[in-house]
Amino acid sequence: MRAVVQRVSEACVHVQDHEVAAIGHGLLVLIGVAEGDSSEDARYLAEKIANLRVMPDDTKRMNYSVLDTGMAVLIVSQFTLIADTNRGRRPSFAAAADPSIAEPLVHDLEGYFRSLGVTVACGEFGSDMDVRLVNRGPVTIIVDSRHQRSSQLGSNHND
């Protein structure tokens, strides 16, 4: 699973001109599910993102996580994050998981965030969505669950 995480002052999702989800200060998480991803990938991403120290302290240093601050997360499924652009001009989405696999994994991600105590809002899986946000900082970070395997081989932790 691949996530693009943006620190936001506000974010919302509209489907057919109707707001389906919104948060104030927190994180917008765009999530792409690839073939071979599992619930373990969703758990890893929820724990990693919930604990990312990207929220500012009083000195404007990124010292706090959404868990520390009680801020919310807005999850928006976006299969295009799995695009392969190595050949030609048209992205290939062949590595993206089938919706019958991806949708339950996005719900697993939501559940893992909730189990950690994070307030969660969600876009509408498979819908044509308008995502509106105010990126605060700007702060944008990419987190990929497939990197967990390589990082477990040689740990280099930054607190």
N, C-alpha and C positions, 0 to 999 in steps of 0.2 A: 504494500500500500504506500502511496506517495501523497504527502500533504503539503500544501502551500499554506503557511500560517501567517496571518497579517494581524498586527495589533491595530485595533480600531477604536475610534471614539464612538462610532455607531455603525451598525450594519443591518440591512434588512433584505428580505427576499420577496419578490412579487411574482405571482403566477397569474397570467391573464388579468393584469391590472389590480389584483387583490393581494394585499400583504399576507403572507403565510407564516413569516417568522421575522423577529427583530430582536436586537440586543443593543444596549448602550456600550459603555466601555468594556472591552474584552478582546477576544480573539475570533476572527473569521477563519475557519478551517475549510479549505477546498480539498476534497479527498478523491483520489483516484484509486480504483481497485484493479490489480493486475491478475492475470491467470496465475494460479498457484498460491494466492494469498489466502490466509486463514484467520480464524478468530484470534489466534495468537498475535498476528500482525496488528489487528485492531486493538488488542490489549496493550501491546507495546506502544503504539502511537498515542493512545489515550494517556498512558502514564507519562510518556515523554513530553507530550504537549502540555498536559496539566501542570507539569513541574518545570517547564521552561521559564527561566528567569528573564523575562522580557518586559516586565512591568516596572515603571520607574519608582524609585524611592524619593525621599524629600530632596535629595541632591541631584535628581534626574538620572541617576545611575540605574541601569537595568538590574535590579536586585530581587524582584518579587515575581511570583508566578500567579496564575489565575487562582490557584489554591490558596495562596497567601492573601490575596486581595478580595476574594469572593466574586470576582468578575465572571462573566458568562462566556460561553463558546457558542458560535453559530456554525453548524456543519452544513456544507453544501457539496453534494456529490458532483464530481466533474470528471468523467471518464477521459476527457481530452488530456488530462495530466499524464496519461500513460502513452501518449503519442510517441512514435518513433519517427524522427525527422532525418535520419541518416541518409536515406536514398530519395532522390527526386525532390519534387516540390510539394507533393501532396502527403500530408502526415498519414502514417499507417496506425490504425488502432487495433491491429490484430492481437496485441498482447493484453488488451483490456479484458477483464473478466466479463463473462456473460452476465446480463442484468439479473438472471435468476440466482447467481452466486454473489454478485456485487451488492445487491440491495440488502440481503441479510447481514452482510459484513459491515455495511454502513450503519445498520441498526445495532449491531454488536458494538461498534465504536461509540455510538450514542450511549448505550447501556454501560459501557466501561467508564465513560466520563461521569455519568450519573452516580455510579458506585463509588467513585472517588469524592463525591460531594460537589461536583461542578454543575452549575445551572446550564442547561443545554437547550438551544433552539435549533430547528432543522429546516432545511429547504425541502422541496418535494421531489423525491427520487424520480428520475426519468422525465421530468417536466421541463419545458422551455421556461427558464427562470430569468428574471432580471435581478441581478445582485447589485445592491447599492451599498457603498461603504465610504467611510472617511478613515483612510489609513493614517494612524497616529505615529509620528516619528519622522519619516516612515520607517516601519519595521516590518520586514517580510523575510520569512525563514522557510527553507524547504526541509522536511523531515521525511525520510524514506525508511520503512521498516526493514527493507532488505539490507540496509547498512548495519543493522544490529548484529548480524551474523559475523561480519568482519570486525566490528568493534569489540565483540566478545573475545576475539583471539588475542588482541593486544589492547588492554584498557588504558585509556588516557582520559581521566575524568577532570572536568573543570567545574568547581563548585562556584 
